[in-house]
Structures are given as structure tokens and as C-alpha cells.
Amino acid sequence: MSDKTIEEMTFEEAMAELEAVVDQLDRGDVALDESIKLYERGALLKKTLRKKTQRG
């Protein structure tokens, strides 16, 4: 994950991180608590990406 907050990320950075989150979840090799954290992070990234596309 990036050191930047989600709001500080460019569209491209947020999309790349979302793709990484999805890949990790798809592999299924993370513990349940980590999966929940990844899912929550992915949801925030998706929300931010949606806002960025609506603005521009």
C-alpha cells in the first residue's frame, strides 16, 4: 500500500492500488482479518476513484 492517503493519490495511483487489493483478495492467501482490511481499503479506493471520474 502507498504511504499517501487515498485523497492524495492520483487517479492512476489509486487504480493501481485497487488492482493490487483485488489481486490479493482473489488469491485468497491472506488471513480473514487482513482480507477485511483489504476489502475496506478497496471500497475506499473505489469511492475515491468514482469521485475523481465525476469531477473530471
Sequence and secondary structure as in RCSB ss.txt:
>XXXX:A:sequence
MSDKTIEEMTFEEAMAELEAVVDQLDRGDVALDESIKLYERGALLKKTLRKKTQRG
>XXXX:A:secstr
  SS GGGS HHHHHHHHHHHHHHHHHT S HHHHHHHHHHHHHHHHHHHHHHHH 
